[in-house]
Amino acid sequence: MLTPERHRLILQLLKEKGIIKIQEIMELTCSSESTIRRDLSQLEEQKFLKRIHGGASRLQGKLQEPSMIEKSSKNLHEKQLIAKYAAGLVEEGDCIYLDAGSTIFEMIDSLPNDIVVVTNGFMHLPGLLNKGISTFLIGGFAKQKTNALIGRGALESLEFYRFDKCFMGVNGIHPQFGFTTPDQEEAMVKQKAVFLSREAFVLADSTKFSEISFAKIADIHEASIITNELEEEIGHQYLNRTTIKVVTA
């Protein structure tokens, strides 16, 4: 297969799937690993994609925001690994904040029961209540796309609480520009939760690294990161800036 044909195939797969693996492209094109890596490097230089560990992902616009359904269906295994580790950080008696993120949702089944949870994620309620966990849902405007409560009411509600730990999802992680998300109002709620917490944790799969969204949540040093894999070159950018825990199967 000629180079232009491979490039067209790669971009079509990215359009359909959002993320593709090198091994998958090798099999479809009958090409070597070095050839595909070179293709991905060329396409990245042309701003058509972003290289990630073992493959590539589609570039996201700064205001582009996937729905909760879209987010929940992507990288589910990786999210479950990250979420299970994060839930293990929660101790009996903790008061914690759970953001409305899709990876945060995966924490619920593994949480201890004797805790207090405050959340802006109304999708989390059935799981938390089924476990008998004491749960507080903050006020605010219900944003359908992300199943999150945001706005002035959410910020005012949060002022009544203080947390041992908070757990949140983000759309972008960057050593210089920090943690970001497309929606400014969601960013403000996340920012407030970080401020009110003794410890803050960002749960994010490897595709979120080097991404920058529109609204800043916090600087890198303000939260520890839990992820599923991280290329050494990218990891070096965060040395002495924050703590990163890489969770593997």
C-alpha positions as CSV (number, residue, x, y, z in Angstrom):
1,M,0.0,0.0,0.0
2,L,1.3,3.4,-1.0
3,T,2.0,6.1,1.6
4,P,-1.0,8.4,0.6
5,E,-3.3,5.4,0.8
6,R,-2.1,4.5,4.3
7,H,-2.5,8.0,5.4
8,R,-6.1,8.2,4.1
9,L,-6.9,4.9,5.8
10,I,-5.4,6.0,9.1
11,L,-7.4,9.3,9.1
12,Q,-10.6,7.4,8.2
13,L,-10.1,5.0,11.1
14,L,-9.5,7.9,13.4
15,K,-12.7,9.6,12.2
16,E,-14.7,6.4,12.9
17,K,-13.0,5.3,16.2
18,G,-11.2,8.3,17.7
19,I,-8.3,6.1,18.8
20,I,-6.3,3.5,16.8
21,K,-3.5,1.2,17.7
22,I,-0.3,0.7,15.7
23,Q,-0.9,-3.1,15.6
24,E,-4.3,-2.6,14.0
25,I,-2.9,-0.4,11.3
26,M,-0.1,-2.8,10.6
27,E,-2.5,-5.7,10.1
28,L,-4.8,-3.7,7.8
29,T,-2.0,-2.3,5.6
30,C,0.4,-5.3,5.8
31,S,3.1,-2.8,6.8
32,S,6.0,-2.9,9.3
33,E,5.9,-1.2,12.7
34,S,8.6,1.3,11.7
35,T,6.6,2.3,8.6
36,I,3.4,2.9,10.6
37,R,5.3,4.9,13.2
38,R,6.8,7.0,10.5
39,D,3.3,7.6,9.0
40,L,1.9,8.6,12.4
41,S,4.9,11.0,13.0
42,Q,4.2,12.6,9.6
43,L,0.5,13.0,10.2
44,E,1.2,14.5,13.7
45,E,3.6,17.1,12.2
46,Q,0.8,18.0,9.8
47,K,-1.6,18.4,12.8
48,F,-3.9,15.6,11.7
49,L,-3.6,13.5,14.8
50,K,-1.9,13.2,18.2
51,R,0.4,10.3,18.9
52,I,-0.3,8.3,22.0
53,H,1.3,5.2,23.6
54,G,0.9,2.4,21.1
55,G,-1.1,4.4,18.5
56,A,-2.8,7.7,17.8
57,S,-5.9,9.7,18.7
58,R,-8.0,12.3,17.0
59,L,-7.2,15.9,17.8
60,Q,-9.8,17.6,19.9
61,G,-10.8,21.2,19.6
62,K,-10.5,23.3,22.7
63,L,-14.3,23.7,23.0
64,Q,-15.1,20.2,21.8
65,E,-16.8,18.2,24.5
66,P,-17.9,14.6,24.2
67,S,-21.2,13.6,25.8
68,M,-21.3,11.3,28.8
69,I,-22.5,8.4,26.6
70,E,-19.5,9.0,24.2
71,K,-17.0,9.2,27.1
72,S,-18.4,6.1,28.9
73,S,-17.9,3.9,25.9
74,K,-14.3,4.9,25.3
75,N,-11.3,3.1,26.9
76,L,-13.6,1.4,29.4
77,H,-11.0,-1.2,30.6
78,E,-8.4,1.5,31.2
79,K,-11.0,3.6,33.1
80,Q,-11.9,0.7,35.3
81,L,-8.2,0.0,36.2
82,I,-7.7,3.7,37.1
83,A,-11.0,3.9,39.0
84,K,-10.3,0.7,41.1
85,Y,-6.9,2.1,42.2
86,A,-8.4,5.5,43.0
87,A,-11.2,3.9,45.1
88,G,-8.5,2.1,47.1
89,L,-7.2,5.4,48.3
90,V,-10.5,6.2,50.0
91,E,-10.5,5.2,53.7
92,E,-13.3,4.4,56.1
93,G,-14.6,7.6,57.6
94,D,-13.4,9.8,54.7
95,C,-15.5,12.7,53.4
96,I,-14.9,12.9,49.6
97,Y,-16.0,14.8,46.5
98,L,-16.8,12.9,43.3
99,D,-16.8,14.8,40.1
100,A,-19.3,13.9,37.4
101,G,-16.7,12.3,35.1
102,S,-17.1,8.9,33.4
103,T,-14.0,7.5,35.0
104,I,-15.2,8.7,38.4
105,F,-18.4,6.8,37.9
106,E,-16.4,3.6,37.7
107,M,-15.1,4.1,41.2
108,I,-18.4,3.7,42.9
109,D,-18.6,-0.1,43.0
110,S,-15.2,-0.3,44.7
111,L,-15.7,2.4,47.4
112,P,-15.9,1.5,51.1
113,N,-19.4,2.0,52.5
114,D,-18.6,4.0,55.7
115,I,-17.8,7.3,54.0
116,V,-19.6,10.5,53.1
117,V,-19.8,11.5,49.4
118,V,-20.6,14.9,48.0
119,T,-21.1,15.0,44.2
120,N,-22.3,17.1,41.3
121,G,-22.8,14.0,39.2
122,F,-26.5,13.0,39.3
123,M,-25.7,9.8,37.3
124,H,-23.7,8.7,40.4
125,L,-26.7,8.7,42.7
126,P,-28.2,5.2,42.1
127,G,-24.9,3.4,42.6
128,L,-24.0,5.4,45.7
129,L,-27.4,4.9,47.3
130,N,-27.5,1.2,46.4
131,K,-24.3,0.8,48.4
132,G,-25.8,2.6,51.4
133,I,-23.2,5.4,51.2
134,S,-24.2,8.7,52.8
135,T,-24.5,11.0,49.8
136,F,-25.1,14.7,49.3
137,L,-26.0,16.1,45.8
138,I,-25.0,19.7,45.3
139,G,-27.4,22.2,43.7
140,G,-27.0,24.1,40.4
141,F,-28.0,23.8,36.8
142,A,-28.3,20.3,35.4
143,K,-26.1,20.1,32.3
144,Q,-27.5,17.2,30.2
145,K,-24.4,16.6,28.0
146,T,-22.2,15.6,31.0
147,N,-24.8,14.8,33.6
148,A,-23.2,17.5,35.9
149,L,-24.6,20.1,38.2
150,I,-22.8,23.4,37.5
151,G,-23.2,27.2,37.8
152,R,-23.7,29.6,40.7
153,G,-25.9,27.2,42.7
154,A,-23.2,24.5,42.5
155,L,-20.5,26.8,43.7
156,E,-22.6,28.1,46.6
157,S,-23.5,24.6,47.6
158,L,-19.9,23.5,47.7
159,E,-19.0,26.2,50.2
160,F,-20.8,24.3,52.9
161,Y,-18.4,21.3,52.7
162,R,-14.7,20.4,53.3
163,F,-13.2,17.2,51.9
164,D,-10.4,14.8,52.8
165,K,-10.1,13.9,49.1
166,C,-11.6,14.9,45.8
167,F,-11.6,12.9,42.5
168,M,-12.2,14.5,39.2
169,G,-11.9,13.9,35.4
170,V,-10.4,16.4,33.0
171,N,-10.2,16.8,29.2
172,G,-6.6,18.0,29.1
173,I,-3.3,17.6,31.0
174,H,-0.4,19.8,30.1
175,P,2.8,20.6,32.1
176,Q,2.6,24.3,31.3
177,F,-1.2,24.9,31.0
178,G,-2.3,22.5,33.7
179,F,-5.6,20.7,33.9
180,T,-8.3,21.9,31.5
181,T,-11.9,21.2,30.4
182,P,-14.1,22.7,27.6
183,D,-16.7,24.3,29.8
184,Q,-15.8,27.3,32.0
185,E,-18.6,26.7,34.4
186,E,-17.6,23.1,34.9
187,A,-14.0,24.2,35.4
188,M,-15.1,26.6,38.2
189,V,-16.9,23.7,40.1
190,K,-13.8,21.5,39.7
191,Q,-11.5,24.3,40.8
192,K,-13.6,24.9,43.9
193,A,-13.6,21.2,44.8
194,V,-9.8,21.1,44.6
195,F,-9.5,24.2,46.8
196,L,-11.8,22.7,49.5
197,S,-10.0,19.3,49.6
198,R,-7.0,18.2,51.6
199,E,-5.9,16.0,48.6
200,A,-6.9,16.2,45.0
201,F,-6.7,13.4,42.4
202,V,-7.2,13.6,38.6
203,L,-8.2,10.3,37.0
204,A,-7.3,10.3,33.3
205,D,-6.3,7.8,30.6
206,S,-3.2,8.4,28.6
207,T,-5.1,10.1,25.7
208,K,-5.6,13.2,28.0
209,F,-1.9,14.0,28.2
210,S,-0.6,17.0,26.1
211,E,-4.2,18.0,25.4
212,I,-5.3,21.6,26.1
213,S,-9.0,22.5,26.5
214,F,-10.5,26.0,26.8
215,A,-11.0,26.5,30.5
216,K,-8.3,26.0,33.2
217,I,-9.1,24.1,36.3
218,A,-5.8,24.1,38.2
219,D,-2.1,24.0,37.9
220,I,-0.4,20.6,37.6
221,H,1.1,20.7,41.1
222,E,-2.4,21.1,42.6
223,A,-3.5,17.5,42.0
224,S,-2.0,14.0,41.7
225,I,-2.6,12.1,38.5
226,I,-3.7,8.5,38.2
227,T,-3.4,7.1,34.7
228,N,-3.1,3.8,32.9
229,E,0.1,4.3,30.8
230,L,2.6,7.0,30.1
231,E,5.4,7.2,27.7
232,E,8.8,7.9,29.3
233,E,9.3,11.1,27.2
234,I,6.0,12.5,28.4
235,G,6.5,11.5,32.0
236,H,9.8,13.4,32.2
237,Q,7.9,16.6,31.5
238,Y,6.1,16.2,34.8
239,L,9.1,15.4,37.0
240,N,9.1,17.5,40.2
241,R,5.8,19.1,39.2
242,T,3.3,16.5,40.5
243,T,2.8,12.9,41.5
244,I,1.8,10.4,38.8
245,K,0.7,6.9,39.5
246,V,0.6,4.6,36.5
247,V,-1.8,1.7,37.0
248,T,-1.3,-1.5,34.9
249,A,-3.4,-4.7,34.7
